[in-house]
Amino acid sequence: MISKPIFKQSLQSNWKLWLIITIVASTILSGFIISYDAAGHASIAEAAEGTAFSNILSSLTSLLGSLENFYKLIAVILGIVYVVFTANNLVVNEVDSGSMAYTLSTPIKRSSVIFTKSLYLILSVVLMYIVISIAGLAASQFTFNNVTGYAITDDVSAAAETLNHEEDYLSERLYLIQEDENAMRVAAIARDMDTEAYEIYLEDVIRERSYEETAEIITDERWDIYEDDEDMGDEDIEITAEELMEDPEMILNSNDALAAGARIYGVSINDYREIITDEIENMDTEETTKENEEAQETEENSESDAVEESTTLQRQLTEDNAELLLQTVIVSSATALNISSDQISDNLTLLKDPEALALSTQTTGLNEEQIRSMANHAMVSSARSVDKALEFDSETYLWLSLGLLLLILAMSSISFFASTLFNRTGMALAIGGGLPFAFFLVTMIQQLMDSADGLEYLTITTLFDTDAILSGGEFGWGFVVLGSIAVVLYTASNILFTKKDLPL
Amino acid sequence: MAYIEIKHLTKDYKKERGIFDISLEIEKGEVYGFVGINGAGKTTTIRHLMGFIKPDEGSVTIKGLDATKSSAEVKRYVSYIPGEINFPGNTSGEEFLKEQIYLSGRGSWNRAKELSELFQLDISANVHAMSKGMKQKTAIVSALASDADILIMDEPTTGLDPLMRDIFIDLLKEEQEKGKTIFMSSHIFQEVEEICDRVAVIQKGKIIEIVDIKKIRYNKNKVYRMEFKSEADFKRFIGLGYQISKVKMEDLQVFVEIHDEQINELIQTLKDFDLVYFKEIKAHFEDYIAQVFKEEK
């Protein structure tokens, strides 16, 4: 079926364009990744939280989300350029110029000629997008170290220098920073925090990582147990970090999970077991105190109004008013320190300045302790969003890459079909190039205007739903349809070329 | 069964274009010419031989194989020079020739080198950078070096200068002596006459005449042209009753058509006349074809 000489010939006359497009696409993707500004994206996302934009911006909060334009537009147009020209070169150009006569005047079957040529196009597209994806992975790994391990943030870099460790070594052992006062100081400064807030942040990160890693191990173990159990769906078997946080008892039952958690904390398994036991106990007491509080409240209400005075003076910090209070605190601090509130937002440690604290307590009615903890909380959460923005979700990346590949394969099948259908280069270019390009234009208009209703039905790029992939929605059917388009059109091209009249 | 057999071949492109009910039989070792003006259907017929297009009706068999269905297998015995030449890939002439020998599984590189030298062809040039003449030579070298039993050529002498054309004709004669079967189209009647055994004439998609060149070449009826010194002799000769095909009164010239057996008698007769000159007018295929076309119109 495959003719080696024809494959070689196809390679000889088409490798240059392949190389150029592959290099350009890889460079652009790497450039996007290297220049990714995690802090910037995190702050945009934070600012938009709770507003009407939060949905649109939600995809921007991650590294992969910031690559949407690459996957929707840049990679697509580069792919179109490659497949249109290559498909033309492979078939219609040889028919139109007459050079196909030489190929077909040898004892190679027509079916074998066209099969080899379609195989060349498919394989070259697959290889191109594998190379591009690997380039993206490599760029992300080299810039952020977030593919094989945890992203190296500024604090880790700074602490690594102080502690004289390799960055990636330290990023796996954050407890080493905790153990060294000096390292804590430089790391905190690197993340625009004071040591107090940074300590909370670091504990938070270590705790979450331990849950993530243990959840993964427990999920793996459950897979082995329940794999053949028909009553258990994938969702039932999988244990997420969140589920584990609510019910940490599961960790105590798995030695591997305990070992993994202990490694994150840098403690012995026994010590880690104690940490988990403590957490379980804390959860229990929290629940009972909550119940007690509720009981107290009802009592208080029935009692005299004398207590009310103190509660109004001592403002409560609740989730509802936290955002508003934080803004007030920032404005008061800015007034107290005589600088702009933007400067305060950039460096929240200023909230703890004595003068700022004095004015803030006055305006908000909160006590110093509450404002301090509010500042800490704000710093930690903004640092955590930067961490989130830097996470590299390998699974999402795989789907994005696969979807892009399927889309380009579908485009290539259109070009290839046109290339076998027509005998004149001009006609084949008009249809086989025009159609994919029209699809691209529609996508571009869609991206530019948010309310382009109905346009999604005009282009096959809709089947590659980057939004759904990034937000964990349903996108599998699109992939199936794209794959089917490619299979049908490539098969049709093969049959058509074997039967058609050739003007040679 | 004929070596190449075309039976009732019809391909209708509408508007009177195409080929209609063409039947030809080409024997092994025969050099068969296929002539007609541009657009008469020569290339369409040849494409059927190569299996590039499917007939609406009729069939082509080469060595007993269906040229349409077993196209790839037929190529084991066939070498081809297309009417419009472009080479695949982006390589030098040398690489193309080697590749073609490799792909067809026959022929020899030494022969290709020999032929290239004969045609003064620079095979180091890139196939896309070649002039029309160079491409034509490369195509000829490729076809002749392939050592196929059957050579199918679509106007193979286009783009060749007269010197190269003569070399090519000589090479074809060599191939013919080796027993190769050659089918070539042309619109140059002279070259067809020079090498072909038989010639089919196609016009508007139909075969209007199949000519045995030997019959023209070795025709025993010959035409002689003579000019007389005096009008009296001129008139006297006309009165003798020879078969006179043409008379040029003002020049006192006469064209006499006689069979070879009568030549002695004519010469004896002419002893009594005062002649300016006497020469044989050779019959040409070209004249013959011109005659045929005139009759058709």
Boltz contact constraints between the chains, C-beta under 6 A:
constraints:
  - contact:
      token1: [A, 5]
      token2: [B, 103]
      max_distance: 6.0
  - contact:
      token1: [A, 9]
      token2: [B, 89]
      max_distance: 6.0
  - contact:
      token1: [A, 12]
      token2: [B, 89]
      max_distance: 6.0
  - contact:
      token1: [A, 13]
      token2: [B, 89]
      max_distance: 6.0
  - contact:
      token1: [A, 13]
      token2: [B, 90]
      max_distance: 6.0
  - contact:
      token1: [A, 97]
      token2: [B, 86]
      max_distance: 6.0
  - contact:
      token1: [A, 98]
      token2: [B, 82]
      max_distance: 6.0
  - contact:
      token1: [A, 98]
      token2: [B, 84]
      max_distance: 6.0
  - contact:
      token1: [A, 98]
      token2: [B, 86]
      max_distance: 6.0
  - contact:
      token1: [A, 99]
      token2: [B, 86]
      max_distance: 6.0
  - contact:
      token1: [A, 99]
      token2: [B, 87]
      max_distance: 6.0
  - contact:
      token1: [A, 99]
      token2: [B, 88]
      max_distance: 6.0
  - contact:
      token1: [A, 101]
      token2: [B, 82]
      max_distance: 6.0
  - contact:
      token1: [A, 102]
      token2: [B, 88]
      max_distance: 6.0
  - contact:
      token1: [A, 103]
      token2: [B, 88]
      max_distance: 6.0
  - contact:
      token1: [A, 105]
      token2: [B, 75]
      max_distance: 6.0
  - contact:
      token1: [A, 105]
      token2: [B, 80]
      max_distance: 6.0
  - contact:
      token1: [A, 106]
      token2: [B, 75]
      max_distance: 6.0
  - contact:
      token1: [A, 106]
      token2: [B, 103]
      max_distance: 6.0
  - contact:
      token1: [A, 106]
      token2: [B, 104]
      max_distance: 6.0
  - contact:
      token1: [A, 107]
      token2: [B, 72]
      max_distance: 6.0
  - contact:
      token1: [A, 107]
      token2: [B, 75]
      max_distance: 6.0
  - contact:
      token1: [A, 107]
      token2: [B, 76]
      max_distance: 6.0
  - contact:
      token1: [A, 109]
      token2: [B, 72]
      max_distance: 6.0
  - contact:
      token1: [A, 501]
      token2: [B, 53]
      max_distance: 6.0
  - contact:
      token1: [A, 502]
      token2: [B, 52]
      max_distance: 6.0
  - contact:
      token1: [A, 504]
      token2: [B, 52]
      max_distance: 6.0
